[in-house]
Amino acid sequence: METARLLIRNFQENDAIGCFHNWGQDNSLGKYIILYPMKSLQEMENFINLLALNKDAWVVLEKNTCEPIGYITVDIPYQQLKIGEIAYAFGEKFQGKGYALEAVACVLKEYFLDRELYMIEAKYNETNVASAKLLQKMGFRIDGRLRDRRIDLATGKRNDMIVCSMKKEEFLQRKNSL
């Protein structure tokens, strides 16, 4: 997949070094995603090796530099339901530049139009204001709140997880504005 500024492709084993340097050590991601920060390159290599086996795991590369800046996964546990769950992470130094919005919009288009999903869900930590804004801007609607389902490992503080979703028809109504 490709956008004006990004290349989005499946992971390869040789992506580990760039991923480790560009986001694997980010303390800020640890507030929201339990894997981070990673303690070693080996830890990232193990993670990337798993992602490389997943046809629905995408590394996001900045087109000009071919540097990995983040990733997106789409989990489709029951193909018959045509419902997927999108998750993403972008390195701290690449946040606030519209990359996540651009990449998520591209992946939504792929999964709604080409893979014909009916609905895509997303979950985020209630304190992750950036993800909340991105998903709201994309047109996701909040479906519910799950108490104390997330934890900041640095502080031990628990937060609620927000569950939201978008149906294909809602995406089609908004796709030209994304």
C-alpha positions as CSV (number, residue, x, y, z in Angstrom):
1,M,0.0,0.0,0.0
2,E,1.1,3.5,-0.6
3,T,0.1,7.1,0.3
4,A,1.6,10.4,-0.6
5,R,4.3,10.2,2.1
6,L,4.2,6.5,3.2
7,L,4.9,3.0,2.1
8,I,3.0,0.3,4.0
9,R,4.1,-3.3,3.6
10,N,4.3,-6.5,5.4
11,F,7.1,-6.9,7.9
12,Q,10.4,-8.5,7.0
13,E,12.9,-10.0,9.5
14,N,15.4,-7.3,8.6
15,D,13.1,-4.6,9.8
16,A,14.0,-5.1,13.5
17,I,17.0,-2.7,13.7
18,G,15.1,0.2,12.3
19,C,12.0,-0.5,14.3
20,F,14.1,-0.8,17.5
21,H,15.8,2.5,16.9
22,N,12.7,4.4,15.7
23,W,10.2,3.3,18.3
24,G,11.2,0.2,20.2
25,Q,12.8,2.1,23.0
26,D,10.2,4.8,23.3
27,N,9.2,5.2,27.0
28,S,6.1,7.2,25.9
29,L,4.6,4.1,24.2
30,G,4.9,2.2,27.5
31,K,2.1,4.4,28.9
32,Y,-0.3,2.7,26.5
33,I,1.2,-0.5,25.1
34,I,2.6,-3.1,27.5
35,L,5.5,-4.2,25.2
36,Y,7.3,-0.9,25.4
37,P,9.9,0.2,25.9
38,M,11.8,-2.9,24.7
39,K,14.9,-3.7,26.6
40,S,17.0,-5.1,23.8
41,L,17.3,-5.5,20.0
42,Q,16.7,-9.2,20.6
43,E,13.3,-8.5,22.1
44,M,12.4,-6.4,19.0
45,E,13.7,-9.2,16.7
46,N,11.5,-11.7,18.3
47,F,8.5,-9.3,18.0
48,I,9.3,-8.6,14.3
49,N,9.7,-12.3,13.5
50,L,6.2,-12.9,14.8
51,L,4.8,-9.9,12.9
52,A,6.6,-11.1,9.7
53,L,4.4,-14.3,9.9
54,N,1.2,-12.3,10.0
55,K,-0.2,-11.2,6.6
56,D,-2.3,-8.5,8.5
57,A,0.7,-6.8,10.1
58,W,2.0,-3.8,8.3
59,V,5.2,-1.7,8.9
60,V,4.8,1.9,8.0
61,L,7.8,3.5,6.2
62,E,8.5,7.1,5.5
63,K,8.7,7.2,1.7
64,N,11.6,9.6,1.5
65,T,13.9,7.8,3.9
66,C,12.4,4.2,3.9
67,E,12.7,4.4,7.7
68,P,10.1,2.4,9.6
69,I,8.1,4.9,11.6
70,G,5.4,2.7,13.0
71,Y,3.1,-0.2,12.4
72,I,-0.5,-1.2,12.0
73,T,-2.1,-4.6,12.6
74,V,-5.6,-5.8,11.8
75,D,-6.8,-8.8,13.7
76,I,-9.7,-10.8,12.1
77,P,-10.4,-13.6,14.5
78,Y,-13.6,-14.8,12.8
79,Q,-13.6,-14.2,9.1
80,Q,-17.3,-15.1,8.8
81,L,-18.2,-12.0,10.9
82,K,-16.2,-9.7,8.7
83,I,-15.1,-7.7,11.7
84,G,-11.5,-6.7,12.3
85,E,-9.7,-4.9,15.1
86,I,-7.1,-2.3,14.1
87,A,-4.1,-1.5,16.3
88,Y,-1.2,0.9,15.7
89,A,1.9,2.4,17.2
90,F,4.1,5.2,15.8
91,G,7.5,6.3,17.1
92,E,7.4,9.4,19.4
93,K,9.6,11.4,17.0
94,F,7.1,10.7,14.2
95,Q,3.9,11.7,16.1
96,G,2.0,14.9,15.5
97,K,2.9,14.9,11.8
98,G,-0.3,13.3,10.4
99,Y,1.5,10.0,9.6
100,A,-0.8,7.9,11.7
101,L,-4.0,9.4,10.2
102,E,-2.6,8.9,6.7
103,A,-1.6,5.3,7.4
104,V,-4.8,4.3,9.2
105,A,-6.9,5.8,6.5
106,C,-5.0,3.8,3.9
107,V,-5.4,0.5,5.8
108,L,-9.1,1.2,6.5
109,K,-9.6,1.6,2.7
110,E,-7.8,-1.7,2.1
111,Y,-9.8,-3.6,4.6
112,F,-13.2,-2.1,3.9
113,L,-13.1,-1.9,0.1
114,D,-10.7,-4.6,-1.0
115,R,-11.2,-7.2,1.8
116,E,-14.8,-6.3,2.3
117,L,-14.9,-6.1,6.1
118,Y,-18.3,-5.0,7.6
119,M,-16.8,-3.3,10.7
120,I,-13.4,-2.4,12.2
121,E,-13.0,-2.0,15.9
122,A,-10.3,-0.2,17.8
123,K,-9.4,-0.1,21.5
124,Y,-7.3,2.6,23.3
125,N,-6.3,3.6,26.8
126,E,-8.6,6.4,28.0
127,T,-5.5,8.6,28.7
128,N,-4.3,8.3,25.1
129,V,-5.7,11.6,23.9
130,A,-3.9,11.4,20.6
131,S,-5.4,8.0,19.7
132,A,-8.8,9.2,20.8
133,K,-8.6,12.3,18.6
134,L,-7.3,10.3,15.6
135,L,-10.1,7.7,15.8
136,Q,-12.8,10.4,16.4
137,K,-11.5,12.3,13.3
138,M,-11.6,9.1,11.3
139,G,-15.3,8.6,12.3
140,F,-15.0,5.8,14.8
141,R,-17.8,5.8,17.4
142,I,-17.4,4.8,21.0
143,D,-19.1,1.5,21.8
144,G,-18.1,1.2,25.4
145,R,-15.7,1.5,28.3
146,L,-14.0,-1.5,30.0
147,R,-12.9,-0.7,33.6
148,D,-9.2,-0.9,34.5
149,R,-8.2,-2.9,31.4
150,R,-5.0,-1.0,30.8
151,I,-1.9,-0.3,32.9
152,D,1.0,2.1,32.8
153,L,3.9,-0.2,33.8
154,A,6.0,2.7,34.9
155,T,3.5,4.0,37.4
156,G,1.3,0.9,38.0
157,K,-1.8,3.1,37.4
158,R,-4.7,1.4,35.8
159,N,-7.0,3.1,33.3
160,D,-10.1,2.2,31.4
161,M,-10.0,0.9,27.9
162,I,-12.3,2.6,25.4
163,V,-13.7,0.4,22.6
164,C,-14.9,2.0,19.4
165,S,-15.9,1.0,15.9
166,M,-16.7,2.0,12.4
167,K,-18.9,0.3,9.9
168,K,-18.1,0.1,6.2
169,E,-21.1,2.3,5.3
170,E,-19.8,5.0,7.7
171,F,-16.3,4.8,6.1
172,L,-17.8,5.1,2.6
173,Q,-19.6,8.3,3.8
174,R,-16.4,9.8,5.1
175,K,-13.7,8.4,2.8
176,N,-13.3,11.4,0.6
177,S,-12.7,13.7,3.6
178,L,-9.9,11.5,5.0
